[in-house]
Structures are given as structure tokens and as C-alpha cells.
């Protein structure tokens, strides 16, 4: 056996310094990795020799990439080239679009941990329409209230949690709670930043999809990313122009709503509704586990499962949980069970939920008619009226912008504003979401939403969700099921 570390990501500044300290090299590109790996299936030479050949003939490697990707349709070779991008000074609204791509990795500046500094995007759409003053005045008023709320909330939270405040190690957490509640009043135009890692195949998809976006901010971002990527790896970033499918499909669907919608009765405003779920989910999960652990066909496993008593099914499922620790994922068979929820979420809450990219998530636009989320702490310090006055002012400005602009009115809305979200998760993913988002360290808004989701899930799938819950509560849930505590008893240490 021979294992070779073929390459790894390093900081671009280091790459440039290395280039500057040595003669010019044309092989400092991830394209050689893609080209060499593409030859593995048809060339008997060892992979390290294929890589050496690709580095020696970069132009040939590029032609090979283009042939394999364009003519033969094997886009998977582009997945061996990986890019990192620092995306700085984009709006929170833009970040929602950036982070829709589920096979990329993101680490985002958090408004929970960083004091905001009044920086925001001034959209080109606003400037072109001559609405700059009213927009800027509104954003500045929102930001001023943010700082006022933070100053009120910080001492209140320290007093409210007096025992925690005695421990200096908890001060950062308490301070974060003040920041995260104050931020509900800042706009979706607020600056954010994100580190993004993705392979070339997903980068090409990102560029093509963003080519169809309407907002000027997204168009500018796309041009900058494409220019940087093309300079380094032109042979594996090929299909970058928006097609009609990307550019027109949702517009056509929106235009067809009136024709095909026979009833426009408004639904209730329940924050969490369970819409659909896998029928006989517990039986199907047990049958899937029997299938993986036997030589029988699935239908025979399901038939056998249905003959078992509830207690026998539970005992069998406990075998799948017995050795689990709080950091373990439930078995893959849990992915055969699905649930779909209709949610009404604040921008703050959605910013966290959208990070769970293995779920299927589609959204409507932010809609002031759905009301806003008010942090309880703002009521506790007596600033609810001032908060709602700012929301009312924001809604008035949004209405004006929405009348005058085809795109961009949403920038002025706040983190408190809501939209409808449709999310489908399998049971395995909901376990993961629950572990992270129901934990006591999680933000209260998403903790409440996910708590309701798991409550509804347990009602329709009691066996499937025997061990669901937050990581801090995991030892308790485990003990209830097994009569003993798990090996790792302190997940938050």
C-alpha cells in the first residue's frame, strides 16, 4: 500500500510568496489534479505519476479537462479542485442567497458574538431610484436603536442571571445574549462576511445560478468570484452563463399563480406546522434496520415488523441506540423517514436554520404582514413600544420601496421580520438539528422552533424519536431509555 498526500489548501498569500521566491511556474493550479485524476480510469500508471505528467504539461491538462467535462460530461473530475473565498462586506440578504448551495462549506460572521458597527450595503437599486436618503435615514435609526437596546439589555441579562454572572467564564455568553436580542432591530442590509469553501463543480454551478440573479449586489459578487476563479483554473469553470431555466422558471411560476390558484384562503399563523410525514414511520424504520441486518427483502422485513408488538419494536430499536453518545449520528436507515414542516420564521431564526443544508428548504419573501418576532428581554426592559415604533417606521419605508422598485425593497426589513419556510427533513437530520439547536447554548428563537418540531415529530413517530433532544439533555434522555447514563456524561464540557 502507498498513500500520498497529493495536495491541500494553503493561504493564497503563501502561494504568491512562494511564486515570488522561485522561477515562474505554470503548474500552480488545481487543474492538474483534476486532469490527473480524470486519467485514472484509463491509464495504468500510478496516480502520483499521472499528477507529475499533468504538472509537466499544464496546457495539455487543461485541454483534457475541457474535453472530459464538456464533451464527455464527466463533471465529477472538477470536484478534485477546491477553492476558498473570503466574501466581505455583503448584506445579510445576500448571504441568504450565497448559503443556498448545500454542497459548499460556510463559516459566517455572527451577529450573536460581534458588536455591529453601523456598516451596511447601499443597494444600487435604491440609488438609481433616488431613494437613498429615506433608506439611509431608516437604517441609521435602526442601528441607533440597536446600540441603545444593547446598552439596556446587557446589565438586565447579567442581573437576571445573577448566578451565572458570578463566573467570569460565563460573561461572554451573557454578553452574547444581549447582542443577539438587540440585533433583531437591524436591517437585512447590514454588512456580513463569510468564508466559503467549495469544489470547482459547485463553483461553476454557483456562478451559473448567480448569473440569473436580479439584485445588483449579487451580480457584482458573481462577477468578482468568476474573475478570480477563471484566472486560476479556466479549464474546469466552463458552463457559467445563465440559461432560461435559471432565469425564468420561478418568474413563470409566480406569473401563473393567479391562473392556477382556485382558493386564496389565508392559512393560520402558527409558527410550526407539521404538514406531511412518512406513514407508518416507526414500522418502516424498524423494517429498514431489519433489512440492513438480515438477508431478507424489504417487504418481508416490513411484514415481520407489523407482526411485532409495540414493546418488541421498541426493544429492537434500542439496539440501534445502545452505544450512541451525544456526538454520534443516528444510523443511516433513519433517512428513510421524512417529515415536512411549514414554518414562519424571523430572519434571525432563518439565518441559523438555513445552515442545515441536508434538509430541503424553500422560502417565500419576507412579509411584514406576518408580523415580527419580539425578544422577551426587550419587553422586560420596557423598550417594546420603541421597538414596535421602529418596526412600523420600517414597514412604511418598505411599502414605499416596494411600490417604486422591482428588486431590493427587502434590504430595509429587519432581523425581526418573518417569512414562510417549507422544510423537509429526514429523521436523521432532525436528530442532528435537535442536538445542536435545542441545546441550552443555542439561540432562544431557533431553540423554540426546533423544540416544537421535535414535539410534533414525537407524536407521530414515537419510536423513531426515542432519543431525540439537545446535547446538554442527552444524558437524561439516554438514562430514561436505558436506566443508566451514557459513557460521556458531560457533552458541554
Beta strands, then each sheet from edge to edge (+ up, - down):
strand 1: 82-91
strand 2: 105-108
strand 3: 191-199
strand 4: 272-277
strand 5: 338-346
strand 6: 360-363
strand 7: 418-426
sheet 1: 1+ 3- 2+
sheet 2: 4+ 5- 7+ 6-
end
